[in-house]
Amino acid sequence: MTALAAALHDAGGAGASTAATAHLRALLLAALRHGRDELARPRSGYDAPVEIAVAAGPAGLLAATPAAAALRADPEQAPERAWLLVAATVAALVDLAAPGPPSGPADLRLAAGELDEGFLVLALPSPPLDPGTLDELVPLAFEEHAGGLDRLRARALALPAPVFGEVAVRRPIGAGHPLRIAEAVARLGGRPEDERSVEEHEEAVYGLLNPEGARPTRPHEDPDPGKRVARRILQRLDGMGKWGGYHTDVAHLARGFAGNERQLALAVGEALIGAGLLAEKPSVGQRHVFLNPRRAADIRRLIETGEAPAGLRLPSG
């Protein structure tokens, strides 16, 4: 039993009195520091598990994680295993809050904030949950999603809300932020920490986040074949939040194209990689790519206006 778990048990779990708040907060921050260090290792949590903490506040559920709070604005702030831990946490919050399928992009409710020392806090509105229910369900909901993560041992604890203090939370920056994708996948019944599940829900999530009447650009009408394909690829990746937290197999860049356009799409994908609009993420036996956040302005300009950045040489078809 870790120091945080032992102290929490002695204090009475999620229903602990306010007298224990300061001590539990100090132990929580120590646990998050341990988790941050562990997530930088090849295998995380094997000597002592990486811990996250969940509490039920007046506005809903809060979850403190070892990931960087800067993830709210920049998905690249979370390395691969840290992101999967965050995605599993989002899924656990959805399971606990049970908000049901989202009706549209405006119905996505996940927000994020910062605990001391720059740790990411996630927030999701929820019906009231009593301390006994939290003590029982928080570890189970988290284990359901984090238990199978590769090279990671992690667990969740239910804490009293005062341990978190006052945390200002705001929506993730960007309509296709991976945190929004994770919430959408979870609320549609998927597993946002599982790449295969995310792929299975891609069409539904894309349709949810990009309703037909709200799409301002028409890349498919570009008269230049190479540019038309490039704009469609980038638009789809942007619509699915592939900015670093989530990524995709290079072979999937041809998804949605038929006939000769499939080969053109793969060639265009290589050109986008070569120009730095797509960045590569090493993966076992596969090439995965994501939208380069440092080229966001160029990417959006190409999607919306067809203006290609200097250095991009697209095949003509």
N, C-alpha and C positions, 0 to 999 in steps of 0.2 A: 504494500500500500504506500503510495507517495505521500509526501508531507501534506499536500493539499487535500488529498482524499481522506487521510487520517484526521486532520483537523476538522474537515467538513463533517465527518461521521460523528466526532465527539461533540460538535456544536449543534447537531440536530438536522443536518442536511439542508434542503432548500428552505425549510422553515426555521433556520437558526435565528437567534435573537440579534438585534442590532449591536449588542455588546461584542459580538464576534466579527463585526464587519471589517475593522481595520486589519486584524490579523489575517482574515481570509483574503482580503485584497492583496496584501503583501505576498502571501503564498501563491495567489493566482498569477501575479506578475512574474514571480520566480518560475512558475510552471510554464508560462508563455515564453520566457527567455530560453528555458530548456528546450521547448518545442522549436523555437526559431533556430537554435544551434543544431538540433537533431535533423531538421529538414534540409540542412546544408550537407549532410553526410550521405554516403551511398546507401546506407540502411538506417532507417530512423525509428527510434523508440524501442529498441531491443533491450537496452539496459533498464530504462524506465519509459513508459509509454508517453507519447506526445498527448497532451491534454487540451481539450477545449472546454469551455464553461458555458452553460445555458441558464438563463434566468427569465422569469416572467415578470415584466414590468407593467405599469399602467397602460402603456400603448401596445403591448404585445410581447413577443419573445425577443430576447437578445442573446447573441452568441459571441463570445470572445475567442479569437483564434490567434495562433502564432504568426499568421501571415501579415504582410505589411499593409497598413491602412491606405497607402498610396495606390493599392490595387483598384480602389474605387474610381480613380481617374486613369490609371495606366495598367492594363492587364499584364504587361511584361514584368511588373513588379513581383509577380508570383511565379517562381520556378515550377517545373512540372509537378513535383509531388506536393508542393504547397498548394498549388491550384486544385489538385484532386481532393486534398483535405478540405479546402473551402467548398468545393462542389458537393462533397458528401455532407458538409454542415448545412448547406442550403437545403439539400434534400431532406435532412432530418428535421429542420425547421418546418418545411412544408408538411411533412408527415404529422408533426405535432399540432400545427395550426389548422390543418385540413381546410384550406381555402377553396378547394375545388378548382376545376379548369378555368383558366383566364378567358374573359370574354373579348379581349383585345389588348393592344399594347398599353393602353392607359390603365388596365386592370392589374398590371404587374406591380407588386407592392413592396418588394424587397428594397431595403435601404442599407446604407453602410456608414460607419463612423469610425472614430479613433479612440482607443483607450490609451492610458499613459504609455510612453515609450514607443508610440507609433504602431500599436497592434490593431489589427482589423476587427471591428465589431460589426456583425450583421444584425439586422432588425427586420422582423416580419410581424405585421398585425395578427393578433390571435384572440380567440375567446379566452376568458380567464381560465387559468389552470392552477389548481391548488398545489401546495408544496409536496404532498404525498404522491400525487400523480406525476409531478415532474421528477421526483426521485426515482420513481419506477420506470417511466417511459423514456426519459432523455437518454440514458445509456443504451437502451434497446433500439431506439430510432437511429441513433448515430452508428451503432454497431452494424445495423442492417445495411448501411451504405459504405462505411469505412472499413468494415471487417475484411473485405477482399482486396484492398488496395495493396499493390505490389511494394514490398520492402518497407512497409510502414505498419507499426503497431501504435494505435491511437485509441483514445476513449474519451467519452464526454461525461461531465459531472454537472448536476443541477445545483446552482448556487442561489442564495437569496439576492434579489434585485439590488438592494443597497450596496452590495459589493462592487457593482459596476459604477456606481456614482452617476453623475449627469453626463450622458453621452449624446452629443448632437449628431443626428444621422441625416443623410441626404441620399437621393437616388443616385445610382451609378451614372457616370458621365458617358453619354453616347447611347443612341437607341438600340444598338446591337451589342452592348457591353456583355461580356461572357457571364457576368452575374445575372443579368436579365435572361440570358439563354438558359442558364442553369435553373432558374426559378420556373421558366416556361416548361422546360423538359420535365421537371419534377411534378408540376401541377397537371401535366398531361399524362402522368402515370409512368414516366420514364425514370432513368437513373442517370443524373447528370455527371456522376463520377465515372461512368462507363462509356467509353468512346463508341462502342457498338450501339448502345441504347440511344445516344445522342444522334448518331447517324440514322437510326430507325425512325426517329421523330423529326428529322430535319424538315421534311415537307410540311408537316403540321405547324412546326415552330415558325418556319419562314412565312407561311400564309398568315399566321397570327400576327407576326411583327410587321408584315408588309402587306396590309390589306390593299386590294386592287385599286380602290379609289384614292389611296393615299400615296401612291408611287409617283413622285414628281418627274422622273426621268424616263426616257424611252430609248435605252441603249440598243434595243433590238431593231430599231429603224435606221441605225447608222449605215450609210451606203458602202463604207469601206469594210470588207469582210473581216480583216484582222482586227481592226479597231472595234467592230461590232462585237466580236467574240470576247475581246479583252474587257470591254465595258460590262458585258453580261457576267463574265466570271467574277470581276471585282464587285459588281453589285450584289451578286448572290453571296459571296464571302462576307461582305459587309452586313448584309441582311441577316446572316447567321452568326454574327459576332466573332468571326475568326480573326481576332486581333492579338492572339498570343495565348490566352487561356485555353481556347479551343483552336484546333488546327485540323487540317484535312490531308489525306493522301493525295499526292500529285495526280494519281490516276483518276481521282474523283473530280478533277477540274473539267473533265469532258462530260460530266453528268448534265443531262438536259440537252445535249447536242446529238444530232443524228447524222448518219452517212459520212460524207467527206468532212463535215464540220467537226467530227470527233477528233480526227487527226490534227486538224487546224487548231482546235482548242488545246491539245497537248503541246503543240509547237508554240502557241501564244503563251501558255503557262511558263514554258522555259524562258521566253523573252521577258516576261514579267519578273521572273526570278533574277535573270541576268541584269535587269535594270534596277533591281533592289526594291520594287514595289511589293513583291512577295519575299518573305524571308523563310529560310529552311530551319526546321527543328529536327535534329537527329532522332530517329526512332528505330527500334530493332527490326532490321530487315526491310524497312520501308523509308520512303522519302515523304516527309510531311511538310506542309507549308502553311503560312499564315500571313495576313496583311501586316505590312511593316508599319507600326505606329508612327515611326519617324518620318514616314512619307504620306501621312494621312491627307495632307492638303493636296498633294499630287494625285492621290488615288481618288479623292472625292471630285476633283476637277475633271479628271478623265471620265468618271462615271456620269457626271451631271452635264458636262459640256462637250465631251469628246476631245478636249485639248490634251494631247500627249506630252508628257514631260520630256525634257532633253535627255537623250541617252536611251530612250525606248525605241527599239527597232522591231516592229511587228511584221510577221509574215503576211503576205497579201492573200493567201488562200490558194 
